Amino acid sequence: MYIHLALIQGLTTEESVRLYKRLAGKISLKGEVLVVSQRTRSQLKNLEDAKEKAMALIAKSIASSKMRIPTSASANATHRRIQSKKLRSEIKKGRSAKNWD
């Protein structure tokens, strides 16, 4: 089932831009998206399933994503990381600091 994205009504310009960006890899040169369903042996049931999949795909594509809140490492985690780096450094120093005299 082909869905021509330009013919979808009721979308704001922001939503249509978001739709085209998120479905960029699935859009054909004609501006259509192919939605296929082979869940059952019935052609009508597969067509209904493809319609549901298309609606879900469009709804998911136009939904705005939450802004990610950047987190930072705790002081204890930073301290443990530095300590493990120092330990590895000492191990490596011990390998090469041999006095052969």
MARVEXVO-892412 format. One record per atom (N, C-alpha, C): residue number from 1; residue in three letters; atom name; x, y, z. Coordinates in Angstrom, 3 decimals, padded with zeros to 6 digits, always signed. Example, Ala and Ser with C-alpha at 12.3 -4.5 7.8 and 13.67 -1.06 7.14 Angstrom:
# MARVEXVO-892412
SITE resi resn name     east    north       up
SITE    1  Ala    N +013.190 -005.690 +007.800
SITE    1  Ala   CA +012.300 -004.500 +007.800
SITE    1  Ala    C +013.200 -003.300 +007.800
SITE    2  Ser    N +012.850 -002.250 +007.080
SITE    2  Ser   CA +013.670 -001.060 +007.140
SITE    2  Ser    C +012.900 +000.030 +007.870
END
This chain:
# MARVEXVO-892412
SITE resi resn name     east    north       up
SITE    1  Met    N +000.848 -001.162 +000.000
SITE    1  Met   CA +000.000 +000.000 +000.000
SITE    1  Met    C +000.900 +001.233 +000.000
SITE    2  Tyr    N +000.731 +002.096 -000.973
SITE    2  Tyr   CA +001.525 +003.308 -001.084
SITE    2  Tyr    C +000.782 +004.475 -000.449
SITE    3  Ile    N +001.508 +005.279 +000.314
SITE    3  Ile   CA +000.932 +006.469 +000.939
SITE    3  Ile    C +001.669 +007.672 +000.381
SITE    4  His    N +000.944 +008.552 -000.270
SITE    4  His   CA +001.543 +009.772 -000.809
SITE    4  His    C +001.543 +010.811 +000.306
SITE    5  Leu    N +002.723 +011.166 +000.777
SITE    5  Leu   CA +002.836 +012.025 +001.952
SITE    5  Leu    C +002.317 +013.442 +001.722
SITE    6  Ala    N +002.393 +013.925 +000.493
SITE    6  Ala   CA +001.935 +015.288 +000.216
SITE    6  Ala    C +000.416 +015.405 +000.308
SITE    7  Leu    N -000.289 +014.295 +000.205
SITE    7  Leu   CA -001.750 +014.329 +000.228
SITE    7  Leu    C -002.339 +014.169 +001.626
SITE    8  Ile    N -001.494 +014.002 +002.624
SITE    8  Ile   CA -001.992 +013.863 +003.992
SITE    8  Ile    C -002.479 +015.221 +004.463
SITE    9  Gln    N -003.730 +015.279 +004.893
SITE    9  Gln   CA -004.328 +016.541 +005.315
SITE    9  Gln    C -004.315 +016.656 +006.832
SITE   10  Gly    N -004.338 +017.882 +007.309
SITE   10  Gly   CA -004.438 +018.128 +008.738
SITE   10  Gly    C -003.103 +018.249 +009.445
SITE   11  Leu    N -002.006 +018.271 +008.700
SITE   11  Leu   CA -000.694 +018.413 +009.324
SITE   11  Leu    C -000.235 +019.863 +009.246
SITE   12  Thr    N +000.384 +020.325 +010.305
SITE   12  Thr   CA +000.992 +021.651 +010.261
SITE   12  Thr    C +002.286 +021.545 +009.462
SITE   13  Thr    N +002.847 +022.686 +009.103
SITE   13  Thr   CA +004.096 +022.659 +008.338
SITE   13  Thr    C +005.221 +022.046 +009.165
SITE   14  Glu    N +005.217 +022.317 +010.459
SITE   14  Glu   CA +006.239 +021.743 +011.340
SITE   14  Glu    C +006.130 +020.219 +011.378
SITE   15  Glu    N +004.899 +019.719 +011.453
SITE   15  Glu   CA +004.691 +018.271 +011.487
SITE   15  Glu    C +005.067 +017.620 +010.158
SITE   16  Ser    N +004.749 +018.284 +009.051
SITE   16  Ser   CA +005.088 +017.693 +007.759
SITE   16  Ser    C +006.595 +017.688 +007.533
SITE   17  Val    N +007.285 +018.728 +007.996
SITE   17  Val   CA +008.749 +018.747 +007.894
SITE   17  Val    C +009.337 +017.616 +008.729
SITE   18  Arg    N +008.823 +017.445 +009.945
SITE   18  Arg   CA +009.284 +016.374 +010.822
SITE   18  Arg    C +009.006 +015.007 +010.187
SITE   19  Leu    N +007.850 +014.868 +009.543
SITE   19  Leu   CA +007.475 +013.618 +008.885
SITE   19  Leu    C +008.452 +013.289 +007.757
SITE   20  Tyr    N +008.765 +014.278 +006.927
SITE   20  Tyr   CA +009.689 +014.049 +005.821
SITE   20  Tyr    C +011.099 +013.746 +006.322
SITE   21  Lys    N +011.517 +014.392 +007.406
SITE   21  Lys   CA +012.856 +014.130 +007.942
SITE   21  Lys    C +012.964 +012.722 +008.501
SITE   22  Arg    N +011.958 +012.302 +009.250
SITE   22  Arg   CA +012.036 +011.000 +009.916
SITE   22  Arg    C +011.801 +009.833 +008.971
SITE   23  Leu    N +011.095 +010.072 +007.886
SITE   23  Leu   CA +010.849 +009.004 +006.913
SITE   23  Leu    C +011.711 +009.165 +005.663
SITE   24  Ala    N +012.790 +009.918 +005.760
SITE   24  Ala   CA +013.612 +010.229 +004.592
SITE   24  Ala    C +014.133 +008.975 +003.895
SITE   25  Gly    N +014.498 +007.956 +004.648
SITE   25  Gly   CA +015.030 +006.744 +004.042
SITE   25  Gly    C +013.978 +005.843 +003.437
SITE   26  Lys    N +012.718 +006.100 +003.713
SITE   26  Lys   CA +011.636 +005.245 +003.224
SITE   26  Lys    C +010.823 +005.888 +002.110
SITE   27  Ile    N +011.091 +007.139 +001.800
SITE   27  Ile   CA +010.305 +007.858 +000.794
SITE   27  Ile    C +010.872 +007.570 -000.596
SITE   28  Ser    N +009.984 +007.220 -001.533
SITE   28  Ser   CA +010.405 +006.972 -002.911
SITE   28  Ser    C +010.591 +008.306 -003.633
SITE   29  Leu    N +011.034 +008.233 -004.874
SITE   29  Leu   CA +011.229 +009.447 -005.663
SITE   29  Leu    C +009.911 +010.165 -005.944
SITE   30  Lys    N +008.810 +009.432 -005.913
SITE   30  Lys   CA +007.492 +010.027 -006.135
SITE   30  Lys    C +006.930 +010.668 -004.873
SITE   31  Gly    N +007.615 +010.509 -003.752
SITE   31  Gly   CA +007.125 +011.063 -002.494
SITE   31  Gly    C +006.158 +010.141 -001.783
SITE   32  Glu    N +006.299 +008.854 -002.027
SITE   32  Glu   CA +005.399 +007.872 -001.431
SITE   32  Glu    C +006.169 +006.956 -000.486
SITE   33  Val    N +005.440 +006.429 +000.481
SITE   33  Val   CA +005.990 +005.452 +001.415
SITE   33  Val    C +005.231 +004.148 +001.211
SITE   34  Leu    N +005.969 +003.051 +001.115
SITE   34  Leu   CA +005.361 +001.739 +000.936
SITE   34  Leu    C +005.180 +001.092 +002.299
SITE   35  Val    N +003.944 +000.681 +002.589
SITE   35  Val   CA +003.632 -000.033 +003.826
SITE   35  Val    C +003.065 -001.389 +003.423
SITE   36  Val    N +003.696 -002.455 +003.934
SITE   36  Val   CA +003.331 -003.812 +003.539
SITE   36  Val    C +002.979 -004.618 +004.775
SITE   37  Ser    N +002.011 -005.512 +004.632
SITE   37  Ser   CA +001.676 -006.443 +005.699
SITE   37  Ser    C +001.400 -007.805 +005.088
SITE   38  Gln    N +002.041 -008.826 +005.644
SITE   38  Gln   CA +001.802 -010.200 +005.215
SITE   38  Gln    C +001.512 -011.060 +006.439
SITE   39  Arg    N +000.822 -010.477 +007.377
SITE   39  Arg   CA +000.546 -011.148 +008.644
SITE   39  Arg    C -000.415 -012.323 +008.479
SITE   40  Thr    N -001.429 -012.147 +007.644
SITE   40  Thr   CA -002.423 -013.209 +007.466
SITE   40  Thr    C -002.456 -013.646 +006.006
SITE   41  Arg    N -003.283 -014.639 +005.732
SITE   41  Arg   CA -003.440 -015.108 +004.354
SITE   41  Arg    C -004.535 -014.350 +003.622
SITE   42  Ser    N -005.285 -013.535 +004.347
SITE   42  Ser   CA -006.383 -012.783 +003.751
SITE   42  Ser    C -005.882 -011.422 +003.264
SITE   43  Gln    N -006.186 -011.123 +002.017
SITE   43  Gln   CA -005.755 -009.857 +001.442
SITE   43  Gln    C -006.418 -008.674 +002.144
SITE   44  Leu    N -007.692 -008.799 +002.475
SITE   44  Leu   CA -008.405 -007.704 +003.133
SITE   44  Leu    C -007.855 -007.438 +004.535
SITE   45  Lys    N -007.576 -008.509 +005.269
SITE   45  Lys   CA -007.018 -008.334 +006.611
SITE   45  Lys    C -005.628 -007.709 +006.542
SITE   46  Asn    N -004.848 -008.119 +005.545
SITE   46  Asn   CA -003.521 -007.528 +005.373
SITE   46  Asn    C -003.616 -006.054 +005.005
SITE   47  Leu    N -004.610 -005.691 +004.205
SITE   47  Leu   CA -004.806 -004.293 +003.838
SITE   47  Leu    C -005.176 -003.467 +005.064
SITE   48  Glu    N -006.068 -004.000 +005.894
SITE   48  Glu   CA -006.439 -003.301 +007.132
SITE   48  Glu    C -005.233 -003.172 +008.064
SITE   49  Asp    N -004.442 -004.235 +008.151
SITE   49  Asp   CA -003.247 -004.202 +008.988
SITE   49  Asp    C -002.247 -003.174 +008.456
SITE   50  Ala    N -002.110 -003.091 +007.138
SITE   50  Ala   CA -001.200 -002.117 +006.539
SITE   50  Ala    C -001.675 -000.692 +006.823
SITE   51  Lys    N -002.990 -000.473 +006.808
SITE   51  Lys   CA -003.527 +000.854 +007.137
SITE   51  Lys    C -003.206 +001.225 +008.579
SITE   52  Glu    N -003.357 +000.252 +009.489
SITE   52  Glu   CA -003.037 +000.511 +010.897
SITE   52  Glu    C -001.550 +000.798 +011.074
SITE   53  Lys    N -000.715 +000.034 +010.360
SITE   53  Lys   CA +000.726 +000.261 +010.432
SITE   53  Lys    C +001.086 +001.641 +009.894
SITE   54  Ala    N +000.412 +002.059 +008.824
SITE   54  Ala   CA +000.681 +003.367 +008.238
SITE   54  Ala    C +000.288 +004.484 +009.199
SITE   55  Met    N -000.868 +004.343 +009.841
SITE   55  Met   CA -001.293 +005.364 +010.808
SITE   55  Met    C -000.324 +005.432 +011.981
SITE   56  Ala    N +000.125 +004.274 +012.451
SITE   56  Ala   CA +001.078 +004.251 +013.565
SITE   56  Ala    C +002.414 +004.860 +013.152
SITE   57  Leu    N +002.845 +004.576 +011.926
SITE   57  Leu   CA +004.105 +005.120 +011.420
SITE   57  Leu    C +004.049 +006.637 +011.317
SITE   58  Ile    N +002.940 +007.145 +010.810
SITE   58  Ile   CA +002.782 +008.594 +010.678
SITE   58  Ile    C +002.679 +009.247 +012.044
SITE   59  Ala    N +001.906 +008.647 +012.944
SITE   59  Ala   CA +001.764 +009.213 +014.293
SITE   59  Ala    C +003.100 +009.236 +015.019
SITE   60  Lys    N +003.874 +008.175 +014.867
SITE   60  Lys   CA +005.182 +008.115 +015.523
SITE   60  Lys    C +006.141 +009.133 +014.910
SITE   61  Ser    N +006.037 +009.349 +013.609
SITE   61  Ser   CA +006.951 +010.260 +012.922
SITE   61  Ser    C +006.674 +011.722 +013.233
SITE   62  Ile    N +005.410 +012.080 +013.447
SITE   62  Ile   CA +005.114 +013.492 +013.697
SITE   62  Ile    C +005.176 +013.843 +015.174
SITE   63  Ala    N +005.286 +012.836 +016.042
SITE   63  Ala   CA +005.359 +013.117 +017.479
SITE   63  Ala    C +006.693 +013.783 +017.787
SITE   64  Ser    N +006.643 +014.827 +018.600
SITE   64  Ser   CA +007.880 +015.515 +018.957
SITE   64  Ser    C +008.584 +014.735 +020.056
SITE   65  Ser    N +009.885 +014.677 +019.957
SITE   65  Ser   CA +010.652 +013.919 +020.938
SITE   65  Ser    C +011.015 +014.807 +022.120
SITE   66  Lys    N +011.183 +014.175 +023.265
SITE   66  Lys   CA +011.539 +014.916 +024.464
SITE   66  Lys    C +012.980 +015.390 +024.363
SITE   67  Met    N +013.239 +016.532 +024.951
SITE   67  Met   CA +014.603 +017.033 +024.998
SITE   67  Met    C +015.375 +016.236 +026.042
SITE   68  Arg    N +016.568 +015.816 +025.682
SITE   68  Arg   CA +017.392 +015.039 +026.595
SITE   68  Arg    C +018.072 +015.984 +027.570
SITE   69  Ile    N +017.992 +015.642 +028.845
SITE   69  Ile   CA +018.651 +016.440 +029.869
SITE   69  Ile    C +020.028 +015.827 +030.099
SITE   70  Pro    N +021.090 +016.558 +029.794
SITE   70  Pro   CA +022.420 +015.983 +029.973
SITE   70  Pro    C +022.725 +015.751 +031.449
SITE   71  Thr    N +023.333 +014.625 +031.732
SITE   71  Thr   CA +023.691 +014.301 +033.102
SITE   71  Thr    C +025.206 +014.330 +033.242
SITE   72  Ser    N +025.663 +014.437 +034.463
SITE   72  Ser   CA +027.100 +014.415 +034.698
SITE   72  Ser    C +027.414 +013.298 +035.678
SITE   73  Ala    N +028.654 +012.837 +035.631
SITE   73  Ala   CA +029.071 +011.759 +036.518
SITE   73  Ala    C +029.180 +012.287 +037.942
SITE   74  Ser    N +028.888 +011.416 +038.902
SITE   74  Ser   CA +028.988 +011.823 +040.303
SITE   74  Ser    C +030.462 +011.959 +040.687
SITE   75  Ala    N +030.706 +012.638 +041.780
SITE   75  Ala   CA +032.078 +012.842 +042.244
SITE   75  Ala    C +032.722 +011.503 +042.591
SITE   76  Asn    N +031.950 +010.606 +043.178
SITE   76  Asn   CA +032.477 +009.298 +043.537
SITE   76  Asn    C +032.857 +008.496 +042.289
SITE   77  Ala    N +032.043 +008.561 +041.255
SITE   77  Ala   CA +032.345 +007.841 +040.018
SITE   77  Ala    C +033.608 +008.391 +039.371
SITE   78  Thr    N +033.765 +009.701 +039.381
SITE   78  Thr   CA +034.970 +010.320 +038.828
SITE   78  Thr    C +036.194 +009.890 +039.625
SITE   79  His    N +036.076 +009.876 +040.943
SITE   79  His   CA +037.187 +009.481 +041.810
SITE   79  His    C +037.591 +008.026 +041.533
SITE   80  Arg    N +036.607 +007.127 +041.417
SITE   80  Arg   CA +036.908 +005.723 +041.130
SITE   80  Arg    C +037.588 +005.572 +039.777
SITE   81  Arg    N +037.155 +006.327 +038.786
SITE   81  Arg   CA +037.753 +006.251 +037.452
SITE   81  Arg    C +039.203 +006.700 +037.491
SITE   82  Ile    N +039.472 +007.804 +038.169
SITE   82  Ile   CA +040.840 +008.314 +038.270
SITE   82  Ile    C +041.722 +007.316 +039.021
SITE   83  Gln    N +041.193 +006.730 +040.087
SITE   83  Gln   CA +041.970 +005.757 +040.859
SITE   83  Gln    C +042.315 +004.536 +040.004
SITE   84  Ser    N +041.370 +004.053 +039.213
SITE   84  Ser   CA +041.655 +002.887 +038.374
SITE   84  Ser    C +042.674 +003.238 +037.292
SITE   85  Lys    N +042.628 +004.461 +036.782
SITE   85  Lys   CA +043.617 +004.897 +035.796
SITE   85  Lys    C +045.008 +004.961 +036.424
SITE   86  Lys    N +045.084 +005.458 +037.649
SITE   86  Lys   CA +046.377 +005.525 +038.342
SITE   86  Lys    C +046.927 +004.124 +038.583
SITE   87  Leu    N +046.056 +003.203 +038.955
SITE   87  Leu   CA +046.479 +001.830 +039.193
SITE   87  Leu    C +047.026 +001.207 +037.915
SITE   88  Arg    N +046.338 +001.386 +036.800
SITE   88  Arg   CA +046.818 +000.856 +035.518
SITE   88  Arg    C +048.141 +001.495 +035.133
SITE   89  Ser    N +048.282 +002.775 +035.406
SITE   89  Ser   CA +049.524 +003.479 +035.101
SITE   89  Ser    C +050.682 +002.891 +035.896
SITE   90  Glu    N +050.465 +002.631 +037.174
SITE   90  Glu   CA +051.513 +002.046 +038.013
SITE   90  Glu    C +051.882 +000.642 +037.532
SITE   91  Ile    N +050.895 -000.129 +037.111
SITE   91  Ile   CA +051.167 -001.472 +036.594
SITE   91  Ile    C +052.045 -001.387 +035.356
SITE   92  Lys    N +051.735 -000.469 +034.465
SITE   92  Lys   CA +052.510 -000.329 +033.232
SITE   92  Lys    C +053.908 +000.220 +033.509
SITE   93  Lys    N +054.023 +001.128 +034.472
SITE   93  Lys   CA +055.348 +001.635 +034.845
SITE   93  Lys    C +056.204 +000.506 +035.407
SITE   94  Gly    N +055.598 -000.351 +036.189
SITE   94  Gly   CA +056.322 -001.466 +036.792
SITE   94  Gly    C +056.838 -002.459 +035.768
SITE   95  Arg    N +056.206 -002.551 +034.629
SITE   95  Arg   CA +056.658 -003.469 +033.591
SITE   95  Arg    C +057.967 -003.010 +032.965
SITE   96  Ser    N +058.101 -001.716 +032.726
SITE   96  Ser   CA +059.245 -001.223 +031.961
SITE   96  Ser    C +060.353 -000.643 +032.826
SITE   97  Ala    N +060.132 -000.414 +034.072
SITE   97  Ala   CA +061.140 +000.230 +034.917
SITE   97  Ala    C +062.056 -000.815 +035.547
SITE   98  Lys    N +062.703 -001.590 +034.731
SITE   98  Lys   CA +063.624 -002.607 +035.235
SITE   98  Lys    C +065.040 -002.057 +035.146
SITE   99  Asn    N +065.768 -002.229 +036.201
SITE   99  Asn   CA +067.149 -001.774 +036.236
SITE   99  Asn    C +068.033 -003.000 +036.047
SITE  100  Trp    N +068.649 -003.135 +034.905
SITE  100  Trp   CA +069.397 -004.336 +034.555
SITE  100  Trp    C +070.870 -004.251 +034.966
SITE  101  Asp    N +071.288 -003.219 +035.659
SITE  101  Asp   CA +072.701 -003.080 +036.048
SITE  101  Asp    C +073.085 -004.007 +037.147
END
